[in-house]
Amino acid sequence: VFLKHGVEANIFINMAAKAAAVSFKITLTSDPKLPYKVLKVPEATPFTHVLKFAAEEFKVPPETSAIITNDGIGINPAQSAGNVFLKHGSELRLIPRDRVGA
């Protein structure tokens, strides 16, 4: 019985690991070289976590950063990564807010 339970647990873990994911190419617009990072996250990930991780990867403060589309539309981070992907696509831009209007 324990072996069967262990097998079922492994199947569940493998299914969770294969959960749908989305990929974002996030470009740092404040750097003239326009560096970018590609992040792949589960669809259900809160977009606030994506914003925070991307900002930390570029070594800019997440609390004063925003993510916008290539068309300049601001993205409300209070939604899932899957929703952002469906609404705005995969190519996004990270801007430190102190750079807005500068």
PyRosetta script that sets phi, psi and omega in degrees:
from pyrosetta import init, pose_from_sequence

init()
pose = pose_from_sequence("VFLKHGVEANIFINMAAKAAAVSFKITLTSDPKLPYKVLKVPEATPFTHVLKFAAEEFKVPPETSAIITNDGIGINPAQSAGNVFLKHGSELRLIPRDRVGA")
pose.set_psi(1, -41.6)
pose.set_omega(1, 179.7)
pose.set_phi(2, -61.0)
pose.set_psi(2, -42.2)
pose.set_omega(2, -179.7)
pose.set_phi(3, -62.4)
pose.set_psi(3, -43.2)
pose.set_omega(3, 179.2)
pose.set_phi(4, -62.4)
pose.set_psi(4, -43.4)
pose.set_omega(4, 178.8)
pose.set_phi(5, -61.8)
pose.set_psi(5, -41.6)
pose.set_omega(5, 178.7)
pose.set_phi(6, -62.7)
pose.set_psi(6, -39.8)
pose.set_omega(6, 178.6)
pose.set_phi(7, -64.8)
pose.set_psi(7, -44.5)
pose.set_omega(7, 178.6)
pose.set_phi(8, -61.6)
pose.set_psi(8, -39.8)
pose.set_omega(8, 179.1)
pose.set_phi(9, -64.3)
pose.set_psi(9, -41.1)
pose.set_omega(9, 179.0)
pose.set_phi(10, -64.8)
pose.set_psi(10, -39.3)
pose.set_omega(10, 178.2)
pose.set_phi(11, -62.9)
pose.set_psi(11, -43.8)
pose.set_omega(11, 178.8)
pose.set_phi(12, -61.6)
pose.set_psi(12, -44.3)
pose.set_omega(12, 179.8)
pose.set_phi(13, -63.6)
pose.set_psi(13, -42.9)
pose.set_omega(13, 179.0)
pose.set_phi(14, -64.5)
pose.set_psi(14, -37.7)
pose.set_omega(14, 178.4)
pose.set_phi(15, -66.2)
pose.set_psi(15, -40.4)
pose.set_omega(15, 179.2)
pose.set_phi(16, -66.2)
pose.set_psi(16, -37.2)
pose.set_omega(16, 179.3)
pose.set_phi(17, -66.5)
pose.set_psi(17, -25.4)
pose.set_omega(17, -179.2)
pose.set_phi(18, -95.1)
pose.set_psi(18, 15.5)
pose.set_omega(18, 179.5)
pose.set_phi(19, -58.2)
pose.set_psi(19, 151.2)
pose.set_omega(19, -178.3)
pose.set_phi(20, -57.6)
pose.set_psi(20, 138.2)
pose.set_omega(20, -179.1)
pose.set_phi(21, -128.1)
pose.set_psi(21, 158.1)
pose.set_omega(21, 175.1)
pose.set_phi(22, -124.1)
pose.set_psi(22, 154.2)
pose.set_omega(22, -177.8)
pose.set_phi(23, -122.4)
pose.set_psi(23, 135.9)
pose.set_omega(23, 178.6)
pose.set_phi(24, -123.3)
pose.set_psi(24, 137.9)
pose.set_omega(24, 169.9)
pose.set_phi(25, -102.3)
pose.set_psi(25, 110.5)
pose.set_omega(25, -175.9)
pose.set_phi(26, -110.1)
pose.set_psi(26, 121.6)
pose.set_omega(26, -177.5)
pose.set_phi(27, -103.8)
pose.set_psi(27, 135.9)
pose.set_omega(27, 176.2)
pose.set_phi(28, -86.1)
pose.set_psi(28, 107.9)
pose.set_omega(28, -173.4)
pose.set_phi(29, -79.7)
pose.set_psi(29, -16.1)
pose.set_omega(29, -178.6)
pose.set_phi(30, -79.5)
pose.set_psi(30, -9.3)
pose.set_omega(30, 179.4)
pose.set_phi(31, -102.2)
pose.set_psi(31, 124.7)
pose.set_omega(31, -178.8)
pose.set_phi(32, -58.9)
pose.set_psi(32, -23.5)
pose.set_omega(32, 178.7)
pose.set_phi(33, -78.5)
pose.set_psi(33, -9.4)
pose.set_omega(33, -179.7)
pose.set_phi(34, 50.0)
pose.set_psi(34, 57.4)
pose.set_omega(34, 176.7)
pose.set_phi(35, -67.5)
pose.set_psi(35, 154.8)
pose.set_omega(35, 179.2)
pose.set_phi(36, -139.8)
pose.set_psi(36, 159.6)
pose.set_omega(36, 175.6)
pose.set_phi(37, -129.1)
pose.set_psi(37, 144.1)
pose.set_omega(37, 174.3)
pose.set_phi(38, -106.3)
pose.set_psi(38, 121.8)
pose.set_omega(38, -178.9)
pose.set_phi(39, -115.6)
pose.set_psi(39, 131.6)
pose.set_omega(39, 175.6)
pose.set_phi(40, -116.3)
pose.set_psi(40, 121.0)
pose.set_omega(40, -175.7)
pose.set_phi(41, -134.8)
pose.set_psi(41, 156.1)
pose.set_omega(41, 174.1)
pose.set_phi(42, -61.2)
pose.set_psi(42, 146.9)
pose.set_omega(42, -179.1)
pose.set_phi(43, -54.2)
pose.set_psi(43, -35.4)
pose.set_omega(43, -174.6)
pose.set_phi(44, -80.6)
pose.set_psi(44, -3.1)
pose.set_omega(44, -179.0)
pose.set_phi(45, -61.6)
pose.set_psi(45, 130.6)
pose.set_omega(45, 175.0)
pose.set_phi(46, -61.2)
pose.set_psi(46, 135.0)
pose.set_omega(46, -176.9)
pose.set_phi(47, -66.5)
pose.set_psi(47, -21.5)
pose.set_omega(47, 175.1)
pose.set_phi(48, -60.4)
pose.set_psi(48, -35.2)
pose.set_omega(48, 178.6)
pose.set_phi(49, -69.6)
pose.set_psi(49, -37.4)
pose.set_omega(49, 177.5)
pose.set_phi(50, -63.7)
pose.set_psi(50, -45.7)
pose.set_omega(50, 178.8)
pose.set_phi(51, -59.5)
pose.set_psi(51, -47.4)
pose.set_omega(51, -178.5)
pose.set_phi(52, -62.8)
pose.set_psi(52, -46.0)
pose.set_omega(52, -178.5)
pose.set_phi(53, -64.4)
pose.set_psi(53, -44.1)
pose.set_omega(53, -179.7)
pose.set_phi(54, -62.1)
pose.set_psi(54, -44.7)
pose.set_omega(54, 179.4)
pose.set_phi(55, -60.9)
pose.set_psi(55, -43.9)
pose.set_omega(55, 179.3)
pose.set_phi(56, -64.9)
pose.set_psi(56, -36.5)
pose.set_omega(56, 177.8)
pose.set_phi(57, -62.9)
pose.set_psi(57, -36.3)
pose.set_omega(57, 179.4)
pose.set_phi(58, -89.7)
pose.set_psi(58, 2.1)
pose.set_omega(58, 179.3)
pose.set_phi(59, 59.7)
pose.set_psi(59, 41.9)
pose.set_omega(59, 172.3)
pose.set_phi(60, -119.7)
pose.set_psi(60, 151.1)
pose.set_omega(60, -177.2)
pose.set_phi(61, -67.2)
pose.set_psi(61, 123.4)
pose.set_omega(61, -179.1)
pose.set_phi(62, -65.3)
pose.set_psi(62, -29.6)
pose.set_omega(62, -177.4)
pose.set_phi(63, -69.4)
pose.set_psi(63, -20.3)
pose.set_omega(63, 179.7)
pose.set_phi(64, -115.6)
pose.set_psi(64, 26.6)
pose.set_omega(64, -179.5)
pose.set_phi(65, -117.5)
pose.set_psi(65, 157.4)
pose.set_omega(65, 176.8)
pose.set_phi(66, -139.9)
pose.set_psi(66, 157.1)
pose.set_omega(66, 174.8)
pose.set_phi(67, -114.8)
pose.set_psi(67, 132.7)
pose.set_omega(67, 179.8)
pose.set_phi(68, -126.2)
pose.set_psi(68, 166.7)
pose.set_omega(68, 175.1)
pose.set_phi(69, -82.0)
pose.set_psi(69, 172.5)
pose.set_omega(69, 175.6)
pose.set_phi(70, -65.1)
pose.set_psi(70, -20.6)
pose.set_omega(70, 177.7)
pose.set_phi(71, -87.4)
pose.set_psi(71, -0.4)
pose.set_omega(71, 178.5)
pose.set_phi(72, 88.4)
pose.set_psi(72, 11.3)
pose.set_omega(72, 179.6)
pose.set_phi(73, -84.0)
pose.set_psi(73, 126.6)
pose.set_omega(73, 178.5)
pose.set_phi(74, -69.7)
pose.set_psi(74, 144.7)
pose.set_omega(74, -179.2)
pose.set_phi(75, -110.3)
pose.set_psi(75, 124.9)
pose.set_omega(75, 175.1)
pose.set_phi(76, -71.7)
pose.set_psi(76, 118.3)
pose.set_omega(76, -177.0)
pose.set_phi(77, -75.5)
pose.set_psi(77, -4.0)
pose.set_omega(77, -178.6)
pose.set_phi(78, -84.3)
pose.set_psi(78, 55.9)
pose.set_omega(78, 177.4)
pose.set_phi(79, -156.8)
pose.set_psi(79, 174.5)
pose.set_omega(79, -178.0)
pose.set_phi(80, -81.6)
pose.set_psi(80, 158.0)
pose.set_omega(80, 177.1)
pose.set_phi(81, -60.4)
pose.set_psi(81, -36.9)
pose.set_omega(81, 178.8)
pose.set_phi(82, -61.7)
pose.set_psi(82, -41.9)
pose.set_omega(82, 177.9)
pose.set_phi(83, -64.1)
pose.set_psi(83, -43.0)
pose.set_omega(83, 179.0)
pose.set_phi(84, -61.9)
pose.set_psi(84, -43.6)
pose.set_omega(84, 179.9)
pose.set_phi(85, -60.6)
pose.set_psi(85, -45.1)
pose.set_omega(85, -179.4)
pose.set_phi(86, -66.2)
pose.set_psi(86, -38.9)
pose.set_omega(86, -176.5)
pose.set_phi(87, -79.7)
pose.set_psi(87, -36.7)
pose.set_omega(87, -168.5)
pose.set_phi(88, -122.8)
pose.set_psi(88, -9.0)
pose.set_omega(88, -179.5)
pose.set_phi(89, 87.6)
pose.set_psi(89, -167.3)
pose.set_omega(89, -171.5)
pose.set_phi(90, -100.4)
pose.set_psi(90, -16.8)
pose.set_omega(90, -177.2)
pose.set_phi(91, -98.6)
pose.set_psi(91, 114.6)
pose.set_omega(91, -175.8)
pose.set_phi(92, -129.7)
pose.set_psi(92, 167.0)
pose.set_omega(92, -180.0)
pose.set_phi(93, -126.6)
pose.set_psi(93, 137.7)
pose.set_omega(93, 176.9)
pose.set_phi(94, -101.9)
pose.set_psi(94, 127.4)
pose.set_omega(94, 177.2)
pose.set_phi(95, -128.1)
pose.set_psi(95, 130.8)
pose.set_omega(95, 169.7)
pose.set_phi(96, -67.5)
pose.set_psi(96, 131.2)
pose.set_omega(96, -174.1)
pose.set_phi(97, -62.4)
pose.set_psi(97, -25.9)
pose.set_omega(97, 178.4)
pose.set_phi(98, -69.9)
pose.set_psi(98, -8.8)
pose.set_omega(98, 177.9)
pose.set_phi(99, -93.5)
pose.set_psi(99, -11.7)
pose.set_omega(99, -178.1)
pose.set_phi(100, -64.0)
pose.set_psi(100, 126.3)
pose.set_omega(100, 179.7)
pose.set_phi(101, 79.3)
pose.set_psi(101, 0.6)
pose.set_omega(101, -178.9)
pose.set_phi(102, -88.9)
pose.dump_pdb("model.pdb")
